[in-house]
């Protein structure tokens, strides 16, 4: 027979004795009335739970308030339920799917006959405010599968989910007012805790993310504890919309997309300059310590079977039909790893050669779902600064530090701050647990040796090894996952990779997969939005636009263009239309400098310089000085 009382240990070490079946809310009340009023959720033995969830055994407990970051996720999950409450009141026939919290808000999926409109969202938001004001408690109870089927008999989406539960599954439902949902929680104590929220958009979403299933309507929203935080977030969203790389890509004439080649960017002359400048920067930084190789685009499935991609990654690969066999026996390469392994294995290597760093910037193809394609951030054709390092096991720590400094130095050049995440073994993986233990232990040890802070993300590693992911923060505070360092003990076994050791015997190397930009396409999209299209001078497709006041001074302007071009500056002369028109055009294209040449400048060998962002201010300086200033700014890759 279980004990009628249990002991709950507080963060300060104090122990409270409570009746079994008491709730975290009861514990908060025992601690004090102020905490009980402010409490939103609790952490019991490391797990965030609702205040109303019964305590069944002794353990550690911490009461959470809005000061705790974890409660924002709880609040947003509750906001999703409040949204569903509002939609169900206004659209009683709407089928309900899932409604989780996500990184910057929440969503809920509904099965309805027609897409939601902006007016619908405004109506739902007003109803949500009413539901929140009613301050309905979130009630939690445990039910059997049979009972749950009765409760959701009219909700086929929920019934489908119930079919996946086994007999041992703990099934809980939450109810606020008239709305009942199949949900694990946790939730805030009542709807009244939601005060600062906004519905943002609606979009189609396939049920369970499966394009073969029915299309649902997903409503996205966000919620915060304070109005100031909500206002700041909404301002950031507006700023992100203004910076959208798809819009700026058109306005700045950088790239296009055509239906005949979905998911593949068509780079314009200006965009090609931007792309090549970035690629040149990457090559320049890698020239001394990396070996660049070019490898084929197409390989037989034999290679992909050897690497493990054919079994674990084939659905993401573009398969090619062999005319002789009538089967899909080949694939365009989605990554460069196997080709680098082939090249390494083609020669004998000494321990003295290691580490060997092979890098390839070739085009890659991945068969992304058409609905997932989005500008440059999600494409089917792209290029990576894809590197594989072959090294001895005793070199791992030093190599990880070298690669980490190299990657962070790249981001520093663009004013992007970084954070690190350590991702461990996923459910779908190749290799033994023993091999994974070695890989995770070695990479974690190397990461900790750098002294840099990091966050652990369980289960998010590559299918062949653990990894360190680099997340950058742009100028408006958004986070992007970019570079990676992945440790791989499996590839050397699969490809029988060896080096000759100091003992003159063969040994297995270790492989590190490294990318910095992630992909050039996605990195350029991030840069467009990071700079709002106003690239620093060294990166800008057009660095100077020379504008003669009239045709009389075109020859003098052309001489300046020649001088700038000879110094390596990207400059062009524009003498059509009126001067005010040409100035506005240069401003629209965000050209860093306008160099205006009139009678006085032509006679004196000077130029009237207008710098981007300086308004109508003009500085008249000697042409040699202007050229020298630009050359220095470009050479130093100044941020501006």
WOPE-V760210 format. One record per residue. N is the residue number from 1. RES is the residue in one small letter. OMEGA is omega as a letter, one per 30 degrees, with the letter a starting at -180 (none if undefined). Layout:
n=(N | N)
res=(RES | RES)
omega=(OMEGA | OMEGA)
This chain:
n=(1 | 2 | 3 | 4 | 5 | 6 | 7 | 8 | 9 | 10 | 11 | 12 | 13 | 14 | 15 | 16 | 17 | 18 | 19 | 20 | 21 | 22 | 23 | 24 | 25 | 26 | 27 | 28 | 29 | 30 | 31 | 32 | 33 | 34 | 35 | 36 | 37 | 38 | 39 | 40 | 41 | 42 | 43 | 44 | 45 | 46 | 47 | 48 | 49 | 50 | 51 | 52 | 53 | 54 | 55 | 56 | 57 | 58 | 59 | 60 | 61 | 62 | 63 | 64 | 65 | 66 | 67 | 68 | 69 | 70 | 71 | 72 | 73 | 74 | 75 | 76 | 77 | 78 | 79 | 80 | 81 | 82 | 83 | 84 | 85 | 86 | 87 | 88 | 89 | 90 | 91 | 92 | 93 | 94 | 95 | 96 | 97 | 98 | 99 | 100 | 101 | 102 | 103 | 104 | 105 | 106 | 107 | 108 | 109 | 110 | 111 | 112 | 113 | 114 | 115 | 116 | 117 | 118 | 119 | 120 | 121 | 122 | 123 | 124 | 125 | 126 | 127 | 128 | 129 | 130 | 131 | 132 | 133 | 134 | 135 | 136 | 137 | 138 | 139 | 140 | 141 | 142 | 143 | 144 | 145 | 146 | 147 | 148 | 149 | 150 | 151 | 152 | 153 | 154 | 155 | 156 | 157 | 158 | 159 | 160 | 161 | 162 | 163 | 164 | 165 | 166 | 167 | 168 | 169 | 170 | 171 | 172 | 173 | 174 | 175 | 176 | 177 | 178 | 179 | 180 | 181 | 182 | 183 | 184 | 185 | 186 | 187 | 188 | 189 | 190 | 191 | 192 | 193 | 194 | 195 | 196 | 197 | 198 | 199 | 200 | 201 | 202 | 203 | 204 | 205 | 206 | 207 | 208 | 209 | 210 | 211 | 212 | 213 | 214 | 215 | 216 | 217 | 218 | 219 | 220 | 221 | 222 | 223 | 224 | 225 | 226 | 227 | 228 | 229 | 230 | 231 | 232 | 233 | 234 | 235 | 236 | 237 | 238 | 239 | 240 | 241 | 242 | 243 | 244 | 245 | 246 | 247 | 248 | 249 | 250 | 251 | 252 | 253 | 254 | 255 | 256 | 257 | 258 | 259 | 260 | 261 | 262 | 263 | 264 | 265 | 266 | 267 | 268 | 269 | 270 | 271 | 272 | 273 | 274 | 275 | 276 | 277 | 278 | 279 | 280 | 281 | 282 | 283 | 284 | 285 | 286 | 287 | 288 | 289 | 290 | 291 | 292 | 293 | 294 | 295 | 296 | 297 | 298 | 299 | 300 | 301 | 302 | 303 | 304 | 305 | 306 | 307 | 308 | 309 | 310 | 311 | 312 | 313 | 314 | 315 | 316 | 317 | 318 | 319 | 320 | 321 | 322 | 323 | 324 | 325 | 326 | 327 | 328 | 329 | 330 | 331 | 332 | 333 | 334 | 335 | 336 | 337 | 338 | 339 | 340 | 341 | 342 | 343 | 344 | 345 | 346 | 347 | 348 | 349 | 350 | 351 | 352 | 353 | 354 | 355 | 356 | 357 | 358 | 359 | 360 | 361 | 362 | 363 | 364 | 365 | 366 | 367 | 368 | 369 | 370 | 371 | 372 | 373 | 374 | 375 | 376 | 377 | 378 | 379 | 380 | 381 | 382 | 383 | 384 | 385 | 386 | 387 | 388 | 389 | 390 | 391 | 392 | 393 | 394 | 395 | 396 | 397 | 398 | 399 | 400 | 401 | 402 | 403 | 404 | 405 | 406 | 407 | 408 | 409 | 410 | 411 | 412 | 413 | 414 | 415 | 416 | 417 | 418 | 419 | 420 | 421 | 422 | 423 | 424 | 425 | 426 | 427 | 428 | 429 | 430 | 431 | 432 | 433 | 434 | 435 | 436 | 437 | 438 | 439 | 440 | 441 | 442 | 443 | 444 | 445 | 446 | 447 | 448 | 449 | 450 | 451 | 452 | 453 | 454 | 455 | 456 | 457 | 458 | 459 | 460 | 461 | 462 | 463 | 464 | 465 | 466 | 467 | 468 | 469 | 470 | 471 | 472 | 473 | 474 | 475 | 476 | 477 | 478 | 479 | 480 | 481 | 482 | 483 | 484 | 485 | 486 | 487 | 488 | 489 | 490 | 491 | 492 | 493 | 494 | 495 | 496 | 497 | 498 | 499 | 500 | 501 | 502 | 503 | 504 | 505 | 506 | 507 | 508 | 509 | 510 | 511 | 512 | 513 | 514 | 515 | 516 | 517 | 518 | 519 | 520 | 521 | 522 | 523 | 524 | 525 | 526 | 527 | 528 | 529 | 530 | 531 | 532 | 533 | 534 | 535 | 536 | 537 | 538 | 539 | 540 | 541 | 542 | 543 | 544 | 545 | 546 | 547 | 548 | 549 | 550 | 551 | 552 | 553 | 554 | 555 | 556 | 557 | 558 | 559 | 560 | 561 | 562 | 563 | 564 | 565 | 566 | 567 | 568 | 569 | 570 | 571 | 572 | 573 | 574 | 575 | 576 | 577 | 578 | 579 | 580 | 581 | 582 | 583 | 584 | 585 | 586 | 587 | 588 | 589 | 590 | 591 | 592 | 593 | 594 | 595 | 596 | 597 | 598 | 599 | 600 | 601 | 602 | 603 | 604 | 605 | 606 | 607 | 608 | 609 | 610 | 611 | 612 | 613 | 614 | 615 | 616 | 617 | 618 | 619 | 620 | 621 | 622 | 623 | 624 | 625 | 626 | 627 | 628 | 629 | 630 | 631 | 632 | 633 | 634 | 635 | 636 | 637 | 638 | 639 | 640)
res=(x | x | x | x | x | x | x | x | x | x | x | x | x | x | x | x | x | x | x | x | x | x | x | x | x | x | x | x | x | x | x | x | x | x | x | x | x | x | x | x | x | x | x | x | x | x | x | x | x | x | x | x | x | x | x | x | x | x | x | x | x | x | x | x | x | x | x | x | x | x | x | x | x | x | x | x | x | x | x | x | x | x | x | x | x | x | x | x | x | x | x | x | x | x | x | x | x | x | x | x | x | x | x | x | x | x | x | x | x | x | x | x | x | x | x | x | x | x | x | x | x | x | x | x | x | x | x | x | x | x | x | x | x | x | x | x | x | x | x | x | x | x | x | x | x | x | x | x | x | x | x | x | x | x | x | x | x | x | x | x | x | x | x | x | x | x | x | x | x | x | x | x | x | x | x | x | x | x | x | x | x | x | x | x | x | x | x | x | x | x | x | x | x | x | x | x | x | x | x | x | x | x | x | x | x | x | x | x | x | x | x | x | x | x | x | x | x | x | x | x | x | x | x | x | x | x | x | x | x | x | x | x | x | x | x | x | x | x | x | x | x | x | x | x | x | x | x | x | x | x | x | x | x | x | x | x | x | x | x | x | x | x | x | x | x | x | x | x | x | x | x | x | x | x | x | x | x | x | x | x | x | x | x | x | x | x | x | x | x | x | x | x | x | x | x | x | x | x | x | x | x | x | x | x | x | x | x | x | x | x | x | x | x | x | x | x | x | x | x | x | x | x | x | x | x | x | x | x | x | x | x | x | x | x | x | x | x | x | x | x | x | x | x | x | x | x | x | x | x | x | x | x | x | x | x | x | x | x | x | x | x | x | x | x | x | x | x | x | x | x | x | x | x | x | x | x | x | x | x | x | x | x | x | x | x | x | x | x | x | x | x | x | x | x | x | x | x | x | x | x | x | x | x | x | x | x | x | x | x | x | x | x | x | x | x | x | x | x | x | x | x | x | x | x | x | x | x | x | x | x | x | x | x | x | x | x | x | x | x | x | x | x | x | x | x | x | x | x | x | x | x | x | x | x | x | x | x | x | x | x | x | x | x | x | x | x | x | x | x | x | x | x | x | x | x | x | x | x | x | x | x | x | x | x | x | x | x | x | x | x | x | x | x | x | x | x | x | x | x | x | x | x | x | x | x | x | x | x | x | x | x | x | x | x | x | x | x | x | x | x | x | x | x | x | x | x | x | x | x | x | x | x | x | x | x | x | x | x | x | x | x | x | x | x | x | x | x | x | x | x | x | x | x | x | x | x | x | x | x | x | x | x | x | x | x | x | x | x | x | x | x | x | x | x | x | x | x | x | x | x | x | x | x | x | x | x | x | x | x | x | x | x | x | x | x | x | x | x | x | x | x | x | x | x | x | x | x | x | x | x | x | x | x | x | x | x | x | x | x | x | x | x | x | x | x | x | x | x | x | x | x | x | x | x | x | x | x | x | x | x)
omega=(a | l | a | a | l | a | l | a | a | a | a | l | l | a | l | l | a | l | l | a | l | a | l | l | l | l | l | l | l | a | l | a | a | l | l | a | a | a | l | a | l | l | a | a | l | a | l | a | l | l | a | a | a | l | a | a | l | l | l | l | l | l | a | l | a | l | a | a | a | a | l | l | l | l | a | l | l | l | l | l | l | l | a | l | a | a | a | l | a | l | a | a | a | l | a | l | a | l | a | l | l | a | a | l | a | l | l | a | a | l | a | a | a | l | l | l | l | l | l | a | l | l | l | a | l | l | l | l | l | l | l | a | l | l | a | l | l | l | a | l | l | a | l | l | l | l | l | l | l | a | a | a | a | a | a | l | l | l | l | l | a | l | a | a | l | a | a | a | l | a | l | l | l | l | l | a | a | a | l | a | l | a | l | a | f | l | l | a | a | a | a | l | l | a | a | a | l | l | a | a | l | a | l | l | l | l | a | l | a | a | l | a | a | l | l | l | a | l | l | l | l | a | l | l | a | l | a | l | l | a | l | l | a | l | l | l | l | l | l | l | l | a | a | a | l | l | a | l | l | a | a | l | a | a | l | l | l | a | a | l | a | l | l | a | l | a | l | l | l | l | l | l | l | a | a | l | l | a | l | l | l | a | a | a | a | a | a | a | l | l | a | l | l | a | a | a | a | l | l | a | l | l | a | l | l | a | a | a | a | a | a | a | a | a | l | a | l | a | a | a | l | a | a | a | a | a | l | a | a | l | l | a | l | l | a | a | a | a | l | l | l | a | l | a | a | a | l | a | l | l | a | a | a | g | l | a | l | a | l | l | a | l | l | l | l | a | l | l | a | a | a | a | a | l | l | a | l | a | l | l | a | l | l | l | a | a | l | a | l | a | l | a | a | a | a | a | a | a | l | l | l | a | l | l | l | a | a | l | l | a | l | a | a | l | l | l | a | l | a | l | a | a | a | a | l | l | l | a | l | a | a | l | l | l | l | l | l | a | a | l | a | a | l | l | l | l | a | l | l | a | a | l | l | l | l | l | a | l | a | l | l | a | a | a | l | a | l | l | l | l | a | l | a | a | l | l | l | a | a | l | a | a | l | l | a | a | a | l | a | a | l | l | a | a | l | a | a | l | l | a | l | l | a | l | l | l | l | l | l | l | l | l | a | l | a | a | a | l | l | a | a | l | l | l | l | l | l | a | l | a | a | l | a | a | l | a | a | a | a | l | l | a | l | l | a | a | l | l | l | a | a | a | l | a | l | l | l | l | l | l | l | l | l | a | l | l | l | a | l | a | l | a | l | a | l | l | a | l | l | l | a | l | l | l | l | l | l | l | l | l | a | a | l | l | a | a | l | a | a | a | l | a | a | a | l | l | l | a | l | a | l | l | a | l | a | a | l | l | l | a | l | a | l | l | l | l | a | l | a | a | l | a | l | a | a | a | a | l | l | none)
